[in-house]
């Protein structure tokens, strides 16, 4: 059983390549089984410099995104006591190689 809340740092790959957040998290922690949660927080880690991270759906890009964060900024969403957030629907892409993200999620 994974930790609850789950809190880890993950590294994105090449710049400009959209990655499914759930796939990135499972690569970091293969014990993760279900992408549903009630709270999700994504923040850009210290040391990313001026890198921008774009958060959106599978077609996320610098010009088509739901959120944009840079170092020390974050994006959070919660569903208040219900596991209605599907992490596999979130995609991330950066304008810089090897950007680190701090990701936390809580399962009710």
N, C-alpha and C positions, 0 to 999 in steps of 0.2 A: 504494500500500500504506500503510495507516495505521500510525502509530507502534506499537511493541510494547516495553514496555507503553504502553497508551493512557492518558493522564492529562490530564483537563480539568475545568473548572468549568462547570456548566450551571445554568440558572435555571428553576425550576418556575413554572407559570402561577398561575392563581387558586386561592385557598384552597378546600379541600374538593373539588377536582376531581382524581380519580385520573388519573395519566398513566403510560403505558407507558414504562418506562425506556429500552428500545431505541429507541423513536420519539424521545424527547428527545435521546438521544445522536446519532442520525442527523441530527437537525435542526442540531446543533452541528457535526457532521463528516460530510458526505455521502459521504465516501470509505469509510465503514464498510460492509462487505458481509455479514459473517456474525455472528450474535449469540452464537456459541459461544465460550466461554473456559474457562480452567482456574483463574482467580482473579479475584474481583470485590470491590472495596472501595468503599463509599459512605459519605461523611462529610459532616456538616453544616458549611458554611463559616463562618468567622469573620464576624461582622457580622449573623448571623441573629437575634440577640437570643434571646428565650425561645421562638422558633418550634420546634414539634415536627414531625418528618417521620416518617410511617408507611410502612413497607415491607411489601409482601405480594403477593398475587395480584390478579387483575383486580377482585376485590370488596373491596379494601383500604379500610379506614376507621379512624377513631380507636378503634373498638371491635372491629375485626376485622383484626388485623395479625400479621405474623410478627416484626417488630422495630419499635422506636420509638427515634429518635435526636434529640438536640438539639445545639446549637452545640458544637463540639469533640468530638463523639462520632461513632463510625462503626460500620458493620456490614460484616463481611467473611465471605467464603465461598470455599473453594478445593476443587479436585478432584484435587490432586496429579498433575501431569503429563498429565492427560487433559482435553480440552475438553468436559467434560460439563455445564457450567453454561450454561444458555440465558438470556441477558440479557432476551430478549423475554418471559420468564415473570415478570419482576419489575415491579411497579407501585409508584408512590410518590404520596403525597398529603401536603399540609402544612396546618396550621391557620392559616397566614399567607400573604399574597400575596408573590410574587417571591422565594421562598427559593432560596438558592444551594446546590448540592451539588457536592462534589468527588468525581469518579468516576474510578477507576482499574481497568483490567482487563488481564490478561495472556493471550496466546494461545500455546499450546505448539506 
